[in-house]
Amino acid sequence: MASERQIDHLAVQHKKLEEIIAAEMTHTDWDEARVAALKKQKLRIKDELERLKSVH
């Protein structure tokens, strides 16, 4: 069973990735591969959050 602590930690990670992606995309020469990798990581975290919340 997921603890609130795990869920909170993942939520913070998800938010940080969102901010990093937004900051990266403000640059005129932003790196598509880096942003794509960050988005995949963010999606994995989102999926894990949803899974943990449904079990919790």
PDB file of N, H, CA, C and O in Angstrom:
ATOM      1  N   MET A   1       0.842  -1.185   0.000  1.00  0.00           N
ATOM      2  CA  MET A   1       0.000   0.000   0.000  1.00  0.00           C
ATOM      3  C   MET A   1       0.891   1.253   0.000  1.00  0.00           C
ATOM      4  O   MET A   1       1.864   1.348   0.748  1.00  0.00           O
ATOM      5  N   ALA A   2       0.538   2.170  -0.829  1.00  0.00           N
ATOM      6  H   ALA A   2      -0.253   2.093  -1.436  1.00  0.00           H
ATOM      7  CA  ALA A   2       1.330   3.395  -0.966  1.00  0.00           C
ATOM      8  C   ALA A   2       1.072   4.329   0.207  1.00  0.00           C
ATOM      9  O   ALA A   2      -0.055   4.489   0.675  1.00  0.00           O
ATOM     10  N   SER A   3       2.129   4.922   0.649  1.00  0.00           N
ATOM     11  H   SER A   3       3.045   4.793   0.269  1.00  0.00           H
ATOM     12  CA  SER A   3       1.977   5.881   1.731  1.00  0.00           C
ATOM     13  C   SER A   3       1.773   7.274   1.141  1.00  0.00           C
ATOM     14  O   SER A   3       2.113   7.537  -0.012  1.00  0.00           O
ATOM     15  N   GLU A   4       1.224   8.135   1.943  1.00  0.00           N
ATOM     16  H   GLU A   4       0.948   7.921   2.880  1.00  0.00           H
ATOM     17  CA  GLU A   4       1.043   9.529   1.529  1.00  0.00           C
ATOM     18  C   GLU A   4       2.388  10.152   1.196  1.00  0.00           C
ATOM     19  O   GLU A   4       2.493  11.006   0.315  1.00  0.00           O
ATOM     20  N   ARG A   5       3.410   9.714   1.907  1.00  0.00           N
ATOM     21  H   ARG A   5       3.325   9.020   2.622  1.00  0.00           H
ATOM     22  CA  ARG A   5       4.761  10.233   1.696  1.00  0.00           C
ATOM     23  C   ARG A   5       5.244   9.913   0.278  1.00  0.00           C
ATOM     24  O   ARG A   5       5.812  10.773  -0.395  1.00  0.00           O
ATOM     25  N   GLN A   6       5.018   8.674  -0.173  1.00  0.00           N
ATOM     26  H   GLN A   6       4.556   7.976   0.374  1.00  0.00           H
ATOM     27  CA  GLN A   6       5.411   8.282  -1.531  1.00  0.00           C
ATOM     28  C   GLN A   6       4.660   9.103  -2.567  1.00  0.00           C
ATOM     29  O   GLN A   6       5.245   9.585  -3.538  1.00  0.00           O
ATOM     30  N   ILE A   7       3.370   9.254  -2.352  1.00  0.00           N
ATOM     31  H   ILE A   7       2.896   8.863  -1.564  1.00  0.00           H
ATOM     32  CA  ILE A   7       2.532  10.009  -3.289  1.00  0.00           C
ATOM     33  C   ILE A   7       2.979  11.467  -3.331  1.00  0.00           C
ATOM     34  O   ILE A   7       3.089  12.057  -4.406  1.00  0.00           O
ATOM     35  N   ASP A   8       3.234  12.041  -2.172  1.00  0.00           N
ATOM     36  H   ASP A   8       3.145  11.562  -1.299  1.00  0.00           H
ATOM     37  CA  ASP A   8       3.693  13.433  -2.117  1.00  0.00           C
ATOM     38  C   ASP A   8       5.042  13.598  -2.820  1.00  0.00           C
ATOM     39  O   ASP A   8       5.257  14.567  -3.549  1.00  0.00           O
ATOM     40  N   HIS A   9       5.940  12.652  -2.596  1.00  0.00           N
ATOM     41  H   HIS A   9       5.766  11.865  -2.003  1.00  0.00           H
ATOM     42  CA  HIS A   9       7.262  12.705  -3.224  1.00  0.00           C
ATOM     43  C   HIS A   9       7.133  12.666  -4.748  1.00  0.00           C
ATOM     44  O   HIS A   9       7.775  13.450  -5.447  1.00  0.00           O
ATOM     45  N   LEU A  10       6.317  11.768  -5.254  1.00  0.00           N
ATOM     46  H   LEU A  10       5.796  11.131  -4.687  1.00  0.00           H
ATOM     47  CA  LEU A  10       6.126  11.670  -6.700  1.00  0.00           C
ATOM     48  C   LEU A  10       5.452  12.924  -7.256  1.00  0.00           C
ATOM     49  O   LEU A  10       5.785  13.373  -8.352  1.00  0.00           O
ATOM     50  N   ALA A  11       4.525  13.479  -6.518  1.00  0.00           N
ATOM     51  H   ALA A  11       4.254  13.114  -5.627  1.00  0.00           H
ATOM     52  CA  ALA A  11       3.850  14.703  -6.961  1.00  0.00           C
ATOM     53  C   ALA A  11       4.848  15.862  -7.070  1.00  0.00           C
ATOM     54  O   ALA A  11       4.774  16.668  -7.997  1.00  0.00           O
ATOM     55  N   VAL A  12       5.769  15.936  -6.125  1.00  0.00           N
ATOM     56  H   VAL A  12       5.829  15.282  -5.371  1.00  0.00           H
ATOM     57  CA  VAL A  12       6.797  16.982  -6.158  1.00  0.00           C
ATOM     58  C   VAL A  12       7.717  16.764  -7.357  1.00  0.00           C
ATOM     59  O   VAL A  12       8.060  17.717  -8.057  1.00  0.00           O
ATOM     60  N   GLN A  13       8.112  15.525  -7.595  1.00  0.00           N
ATOM     61  H   GLN A  13       7.833  14.751  -7.026  1.00  0.00           H
ATOM     62  CA  GLN A  13       8.955  15.218  -8.757  1.00  0.00           C
ATOM     63  C   GLN A  13       8.245  15.599 -10.054  1.00  0.00           C
ATOM     64  O   GLN A  13       8.853  16.170 -10.959  1.00  0.00           O
ATOM     65  N   HIS A  14       6.967  15.282 -10.135  1.00  0.00           N
ATOM     66  H   HIS A  14       6.473  14.818  -9.400  1.00  0.00           H
ATOM     67  CA  HIS A  14       6.173  15.583 -11.331  1.00  0.00           C
ATOM     68  C   HIS A  14       6.140  17.086 -11.578  1.00  0.00           C
ATOM     69  O   HIS A  14       6.316  17.540 -12.709  1.00  0.00           O
ATOM     70  N   LYS A  15       5.917  17.849 -10.527  1.00  0.00           N
ATOM     71  H   LYS A  15       5.774  17.481  -9.608  1.00  0.00           H
ATOM     72  CA  LYS A  15       5.866  19.312 -10.630  1.00  0.00           C
ATOM     73  C   LYS A  15       7.229  19.875 -11.048  1.00  0.00           C
ATOM     74  O   LYS A  15       7.295  20.777 -11.884  1.00  0.00           O
ATOM     75  N   LYS A  16       8.305  19.352 -10.477  1.00  0.00           N
ATOM     76  H   LYS A  16       8.251  18.620  -9.799  1.00  0.00           H
ATOM     77  CA  LYS A  16       9.647  19.823 -10.831  1.00  0.00           C
ATOM     78  C   LYS A  16       9.933  19.558 -12.309  1.00  0.00           C
ATOM     79  O   LYS A  16      10.486  20.412 -13.001  1.00  0.00           O
ATOM     80  N   LEU A  17       9.559  18.388 -12.782  1.00  0.00           N
ATOM     81  H   LEU A  17       9.110  17.693 -12.220  1.00  0.00           H
ATOM     82  CA  LEU A  17       9.775  18.072 -14.194  1.00  0.00           C
ATOM     83  C   LEU A  17       8.973  19.017 -15.084  1.00  0.00           C
ATOM     84  O   LEU A  17       9.459  19.456 -16.127  1.00  0.00           O
ATOM     85  N   GLU A  18       7.760  19.325 -14.676  1.00  0.00           N
ATOM     86  H   GLU A  18       7.365  18.969 -13.829  1.00  0.00           H
ATOM     87  CA  GLU A  18       6.923  20.263 -15.424  1.00  0.00           C
ATOM     88  C   GLU A  18       7.632  21.620 -15.538  1.00  0.00           C
ATOM     89  O   GLU A  18       7.648  22.232 -16.606  1.00  0.00           O
ATOM     90  N   GLU A  19       8.205  22.071 -14.446  1.00  0.00           N
ATOM     91  H   GLU A  19       8.192  21.574 -13.579  1.00  0.00           H
ATOM     92  CA  GLU A  19       8.918  23.356 -14.430  1.00  0.00           C
ATOM     93  C   GLU A  19      10.188  23.309 -15.281  1.00  0.00           C
ATOM     94  O   GLU A  19      10.499  24.265 -15.991  1.00  0.00           O
ATOM     95  N   ILE A  20      10.917  22.198 -15.209  1.00  0.00           N
ATOM     96  H   ILE A  20      10.665  21.420 -14.633  1.00  0.00           H
ATOM     97  CA  ILE A  20      12.137  22.042 -16.007  1.00  0.00           C
ATOM     98  C   ILE A  20      11.803  22.049 -17.493  1.00  0.00           C
ATOM     99  O   ILE A  20      12.493  22.690 -18.285  1.00  0.00           O
ATOM    100  N   ILE A  21      10.755  21.345 -17.866  1.00  0.00           N
ATOM    101  H   ILE A  21      10.194  20.824 -17.222  1.00  0.00           H
ATOM    102  CA  ILE A  21      10.330  21.289 -19.274  1.00  0.00           C
ATOM    103  C   ILE A  21       9.947  22.681 -19.755  1.00  0.00           C
ATOM    104  O   ILE A  21      10.366  23.107 -20.831  1.00  0.00           O
ATOM    105  N   ALA A  22       9.159  23.383 -18.967  1.00  0.00           N
ATOM    106  H   ALA A  22       8.818  23.037 -18.093  1.00  0.00           H
ATOM    107  CA  ALA A  22       8.734  24.732 -19.351  1.00  0.00           C
ATOM    108  C   ALA A  22       9.939  25.655 -19.502  1.00  0.00           C
ATOM    109  O   ALA A  22      10.010  26.438 -20.450  1.00  0.00           O
ATOM    110  N   ALA A  23      10.877  25.566 -18.579  1.00  0.00           N
ATOM    111  H   ALA A  23      10.820  24.930 -17.810  1.00  0.00           H
ATOM    112  CA  ALA A  23      12.074  26.411 -18.644  1.00  0.00           C
ATOM    113  C   ALA A  23      12.915  26.062 -19.867  1.00  0.00           C
ATOM    114  O   ALA A  23      13.421  26.950 -20.553  1.00  0.00           O
ATOM    115  N   GLU A  24      13.061  24.782 -20.135  1.00  0.00           N
ATOM    116  H   GLU A  24      12.650  24.060 -19.578  1.00  0.00           H
ATOM    117  CA  GLU A  24      13.845  24.336 -21.286  1.00  0.00           C
ATOM    118  C   GLU A  24      13.248  24.873 -22.592  1.00  0.00           C
ATOM    119  O   GLU A  24      13.978  25.280 -23.495  1.00  0.00           O
ATOM    120  N   MET A  25      11.944  24.867 -22.677  1.00  0.00           N
ATOM    121  H   MET A  25      11.351  24.536 -21.943  1.00  0.00           H
ATOM    122  CA  MET A  25      11.281  25.263 -23.918  1.00  0.00           C
ATOM    123  C   MET A  25      11.258  26.772 -24.125  1.00  0.00           C
ATOM    124  O   MET A  25      10.863  27.239 -25.193  1.00  0.00           O
ATOM    125  N   THR A  26      11.674  27.541 -23.126  1.00  0.00           N
ATOM    126  H   THR A  26      11.996  27.161 -22.258  1.00  0.00           H
ATOM    127  CA  THR A  26      11.742  28.991 -23.308  1.00  0.00           C
ATOM    128  C   THR A  26      12.974  29.401 -24.100  1.00  0.00           C
ATOM    129  O   THR A  26      13.021  30.496 -24.660  1.00  0.00           O
ATOM    130  N   HIS A  27      13.969  28.524 -24.147  1.00  0.00           N
ATOM    131  H   HIS A  27      13.930  27.634 -23.692  1.00  0.00           H
ATOM    132  CA  HIS A  27      15.184  28.808 -24.912  1.00  0.00           C
ATOM    133  C   HIS A  27      14.902  28.666 -26.408  1.00  0.00           C
ATOM    134  O   HIS A  27      14.159  27.780 -26.829  1.00  0.00           O
ATOM    135  N   THR A  28      15.497  29.538 -27.190  1.00  0.00           N
ATOM    136  H   THR A  28      16.101  30.258 -26.848  1.00  0.00           H
ATOM    137  CA  THR A  28      15.268  29.481 -28.636  1.00  0.00           C
ATOM    138  C   THR A  28      15.868  28.229 -29.265  1.00  0.00           C
ATOM    139  O   THR A  28      15.387  27.772 -30.301  1.00  0.00           O
ATOM    140  N   ASP A  29      16.894  27.677 -28.665  1.00  0.00           N
ATOM    141  H   ASP A  29      17.285  28.049 -27.823  1.00  0.00           H
ATOM    142  CA  ASP A  29      17.530  26.482 -29.212  1.00  0.00           C
ATOM    143  C   ASP A  29      17.341  25.273 -28.288  1.00  0.00           C
ATOM    144  O   ASP A  29      18.283  24.521 -28.038  1.00  0.00           O
ATOM    145  N   TRP A  30      16.106  25.093 -27.780  1.00  0.00           N
ATOM    146  H   TRP A  30      15.341  25.704 -27.983  1.00  0.00           H
ATOM    147  CA  TRP A  30      15.841  24.014 -26.833  1.00  0.00           C
ATOM    148  C   TRP A  30      16.053  22.654 -27.487  1.00  0.00           C
ATOM    149  O   TRP A  30      15.854  22.481 -28.690  1.00  0.00           O
ATOM    150  N   ASP A  31      16.452  21.721 -26.682  1.00  0.00           N
ATOM    151  H   ASP A  31      16.614  21.861 -25.705  1.00  0.00           H
ATOM    152  CA  ASP A  31      16.828  20.384 -27.111  1.00  0.00           C
ATOM    153  C   ASP A  31      15.594  19.467 -27.129  1.00  0.00           C
ATOM    154  O   ASP A  31      15.061  19.097 -26.083  1.00  0.00           O
ATOM    155  N   GLU A  32      15.160  19.116 -28.337  1.00  0.00           N
ATOM    156  H   GLU A  32      15.593  19.417 -29.187  1.00  0.00           H
ATOM    157  CA  GLU A  32      13.966  18.281 -28.473  1.00  0.00           C
ATOM    158  C   GLU A  32      14.125  16.925 -27.802  1.00  0.00           C
ATOM    159  O   GLU A  32      13.194  16.430 -27.167  1.00  0.00           O
ATOM    160  N   ALA A  33      15.294  16.330 -27.938  1.00  0.00           N
ATOM    161  H   ALA A  33      16.050  16.732 -28.454  1.00  0.00           H
ATOM    162  CA  ALA A  33      15.523  15.007 -27.343  1.00  0.00           C
ATOM    163  C   ALA A  33      15.457  15.079 -25.818  1.00  0.00           C
ATOM    164  O   ALA A  33      14.885  14.199 -25.175  1.00  0.00           O
ATOM    165  N   ARG A  34      16.037  16.116 -25.251  1.00  0.00           N
ATOM    166  H   ARG A  34      16.502  16.831 -25.773  1.00  0.00           H
ATOM    167  CA  ARG A  34      15.997  16.282 -23.788  1.00  0.00           C
ATOM    168  C   ARG A  34      14.565  16.491 -23.308  1.00  0.00           C
ATOM    169  O   ARG A  34      14.140  15.889 -22.322  1.00  0.00           O
ATOM    170  N   VAL A  35      13.830  17.339 -24.002  1.00  0.00           N
ATOM    171  H   VAL A  35      14.175  17.828 -24.804  1.00  0.00           H
ATOM    172  CA  VAL A  35      12.444  17.603 -23.604  1.00  0.00           C
ATOM    173  C   VAL A  35      11.604  16.330 -23.744  1.00  0.00           C
ATOM    174  O   VAL A  35      10.774  16.039 -22.884  1.00  0.00           O
ATOM    175  N   ALA A  36      11.816  15.578 -24.814  1.00  0.00           N
ATOM    176  H   ALA A  36      12.490  15.814 -25.513  1.00  0.00           H
ATOM    177  CA  ALA A  36      11.075  14.326 -25.012  1.00  0.00           C
ATOM    178  C   ALA A  36      11.374  13.345 -23.879  1.00  0.00           C
ATOM    179  O   ALA A  36      10.465  12.691 -23.367  1.00  0.00           O
ATOM    180  N   ALA A  37      12.631  13.243 -23.493  1.00  0.00           N
ATOM    181  H   ALA A  37      13.369  13.774 -23.909  1.00  0.00           H
ATOM    182  CA  ALA A  37      13.008  12.345 -22.394  1.00  0.00           C
ATOM    183  C   ALA A  37      12.383  12.798 -21.075  1.00  0.00           C
ATOM    184  O   ALA A  37      11.908  11.976 -20.291  1.00  0.00           O
ATOM    185  N   LEU A  38      12.386  14.096 -20.839  1.00  0.00           N
ATOM    186  H   LEU A  38      12.771  14.764 -21.475  1.00  0.00           H
ATOM    187  CA  LEU A  38      11.781  14.632 -19.615  1.00  0.00           C
ATOM    188  C   LEU A  38      10.269  14.380 -19.597  1.00  0.00           C
ATOM    189  O   LEU A  38       9.696  14.056 -18.557  1.00  0.00           O
ATOM    190  N   LYS A  39       9.638  14.533 -20.756  1.00  0.00           N
ATOM    191  H   LYS A  39      10.104  14.797 -21.601  1.00  0.00           H
ATOM    192  CA  LYS A  39       8.193  14.293 -20.834  1.00  0.00           C
ATOM    193  C   LYS A  39       7.868  12.825 -20.580  1.00  0.00           C
ATOM    194  O   LYS A  39       6.868  12.515 -19.931  1.00  0.00           O
ATOM    195  N   LYS A  40       8.701  11.923 -21.082  1.00  0.00           N
ATOM    196  H   LYS A  40       9.513  12.175 -21.609  1.00  0.00           H
ATOM    197  CA  LYS A  40       8.488  10.495 -20.833  1.00  0.00           C
ATOM    198  C   LYS A  40       8.626  10.189 -19.354  1.00  0.00           C
ATOM    199  O   LYS A  40       7.840   9.428 -18.790  1.00  0.00           O
ATOM    200  N   GLN A  41       9.625  10.784 -18.733  1.00  0.00           N
ATOM    201  H   GLN A  41      10.264  11.402 -19.191  1.00  0.00           H
ATOM    202  CA  GLN A  41       9.831  10.591 -17.300  1.00  0.00           C
ATOM    203  C   GLN A  41       8.627  11.132 -16.519  1.00  0.00           C
ATOM    204  O   GLN A  41       8.150  10.497 -15.578  1.00  0.00           O
ATOM    205  N   LYS A  42       8.154  12.291 -16.917  1.00  0.00           N
ATOM    206  H   LYS A  42       8.542  12.807 -17.682  1.00  0.00           H
ATOM    207  CA  LYS A  42       7.001  12.908 -16.265  1.00  0.00           C
ATOM    208  C   LYS A  42       5.761  12.026 -16.414  1.00  0.00           C
ATOM    209  O   LYS A  42       4.978  11.882 -15.475  1.00  0.00           O
ATOM    210  N   LEU A  43       5.590  11.445 -17.583  1.00  0.00           N
ATOM    211  H   LEU A  43       6.226  11.562 -18.346  1.00  0.00           H
ATOM    212  CA  LEU A  43       4.448  10.565 -17.819  1.00  0.00           C
ATOM    213  C   LEU A  43       4.533   9.292 -16.973  1.00  0.00           C
ATOM    214  O   LEU A  43       3.523   8.826 -16.447  1.00  0.00           O
ATOM    215  N   ARG A  44       5.732   8.734 -16.844  1.00  0.00           N
ATOM    216  H   ARG A  44       6.553   9.112 -17.272  1.00  0.00           H
ATOM    217  CA  ARG A  44       5.904   7.549 -15.995  1.00  0.00           C
ATOM    218  C   ARG A  44       5.536   7.869 -14.549  1.00  0.00           C
ATOM    219  O   ARG A  44       4.899   7.065 -13.868  1.00  0.00           O
ATOM    220  N   ILE A  45       5.942   9.049 -14.089  1.00  0.00           N
ATOM    221  H   ILE A  45       6.459   9.702 -14.642  1.00  0.00           H
ATOM    222  CA  ILE A  45       5.609   9.461 -12.726  1.00  0.00           C
ATOM    223  C   ILE A  45       4.106   9.645 -12.581  1.00  0.00           C
ATOM    224  O   ILE A  45       3.518   9.231 -11.582  1.00  0.00           O
ATOM    225  N   LYS A  46       3.484  10.266 -13.580  1.00  0.00           N
ATOM    226  H   LYS A  46       3.961  10.602 -14.392  1.00  0.00           H
ATOM    227  CA  LYS A  46       2.033  10.473 -13.535  1.00  0.00           C
ATOM    228  C   LYS A  46       1.306   9.133 -13.469  1.00  0.00           C
ATOM    229  O   LYS A  46       0.371   8.964 -12.686  1.00  0.00           O
ATOM    230  N   ASP A  47       1.740   8.186 -14.295  1.00  0.00           N
ATOM    231  H   ASP A  47       2.499   8.323 -14.931  1.00  0.00           H
ATOM    232  CA  ASP A  47       1.122   6.857 -14.287  1.00  0.00           C
ATOM    233  C   ASP A  47       1.283   6.178 -12.940  1.00  0.00           C
ATOM    234  O   ASP A  47       0.348   5.553 -12.438  1.00  0.00           O
ATOM    235  N   GLU A  48       2.472   6.299 -12.351  1.00  0.00           N
ATOM    236  H   GLU A  48       3.231   6.807 -12.759  1.00  0.00           H
ATOM    237  CA  GLU A  48       2.722   5.715 -11.043  1.00  0.00           C
ATOM    238  C   GLU A  48       1.867   6.394  -9.973  1.00  0.00           C
ATOM    239  O   GLU A  48       1.339   5.726  -9.085  1.00  0.00           O
ATOM    240  N   LEU A  49       1.731   7.702 -10.053  1.00  0.00           N
ATOM    241  H   LEU A  49       2.160   8.246 -10.775  1.00  0.00           H
ATOM    242  CA  LEU A  49       0.871   8.424  -9.110  1.00  0.00           C
ATOM    243  C   LEU A  49      -0.568   7.936  -9.197  1.00  0.00           C
ATOM    244  O   LEU A  49      -1.207   7.687  -8.174  1.00  0.00           O
ATOM    245  N   GLU A  50      -1.070   7.801 -10.397  1.00  0.00           N
ATOM    246  H   GLU A  50      -0.551   8.003 -11.227  1.00  0.00           H
ATOM    247  CA  GLU A  50      -2.448   7.340 -10.584  1.00  0.00           C
ATOM    248  C   GLU A  50      -2.625   5.926 -10.049  1.00  0.00           C
ATOM    249  O   GLU A  50      -3.644   5.607  -9.437  1.00  0.00           O
ATOM    250  N   ARG A  51      -1.621   5.078 -10.287  1.00  0.00           N
ATOM    251  H   ARG A  51      -0.793   5.338 -10.784  1.00  0.00           H
ATOM    252  CA  ARG A  51      -1.690   3.706  -9.798  1.00  0.00           C
ATOM    253  C   ARG A  51      -1.712   3.686  -8.262  1.00  0.00           C
ATOM    254  O   ARG A  51      -2.520   2.990  -7.646  1.00  0.00           O
ATOM    255  N   LEU A  52      -0.807   4.465  -7.664  1.00  0.00           N
ATOM    256  H   LEU A  52      -0.151   5.031  -8.163  1.00  0.00           H
ATOM    257  CA  LEU A  52      -0.739   4.495  -6.200  1.00  0.00           C
ATOM    258  C   LEU A  52      -2.005   5.083  -5.575  1.00  0.00           C
ATOM    259  O   LEU A  52      -2.466   4.610  -4.536  1.00  0.00           O
ATOM    260  N   LYS A  53      -2.556   6.101  -6.202  1.00  0.00           N
ATOM    261  H   LYS A  53      -2.182   6.485  -7.046  1.00  0.00           H
ATOM    262  CA  LYS A  53      -3.771   6.722  -5.664  1.00  0.00           C
ATOM    263  C   LYS A  53      -4.961   5.784  -5.772  1.00  0.00           C
ATOM    264  O   LYS A  53      -5.839   5.803  -4.910  1.00  0.00           O
ATOM    265  N   SER A  54      -5.006   4.974  -6.801  1.00  0.00           N
ATOM    266  H   SER A  54      -4.293   4.958  -7.501  1.00  0.00           H
ATOM    267  CA  SER A  54      -6.128   4.033  -6.953  1.00  0.00           C
ATOM    268  C   SER A  54      -6.049   2.903  -5.934  1.00  0.00           C
ATOM    269  O   SER A  54      -7.074   2.348  -5.540  1.00  0.00           O
ATOM    270  N   VAL A  55      -4.836   2.561  -5.508  1.00  0.00           N
ATOM    271  H   VAL A  55      -4.004   3.013  -5.828  1.00  0.00           H
ATOM    272  CA  VAL A  55      -4.632   1.514  -4.508  1.00  0.00           C
ATOM    273  C   VAL A  55      -4.843   2.071  -3.111  1.00  0.00           C
ATOM    274  O   VAL A  55      -5.299   1.371  -2.206  1.00  0.00           O
ATOM    275  N   HIS A  56      -4.507   3.329  -2.955  1.00  0.00           N
ATOM    276  H   HIS A  56      -4.137   3.897  -3.690  1.00  0.00           H
ATOM    277  CA  HIS A  56      -4.557   3.990  -1.653  1.00  0.00           C
ATOM    278  C   HIS A  56      -5.954   4.220  -1.252  1.00  0.00           C
ATOM    279  O   HIS A  56      -6.206   4.769  -0.179  1.00  0.00           O
TER     280      HIS A  56
END
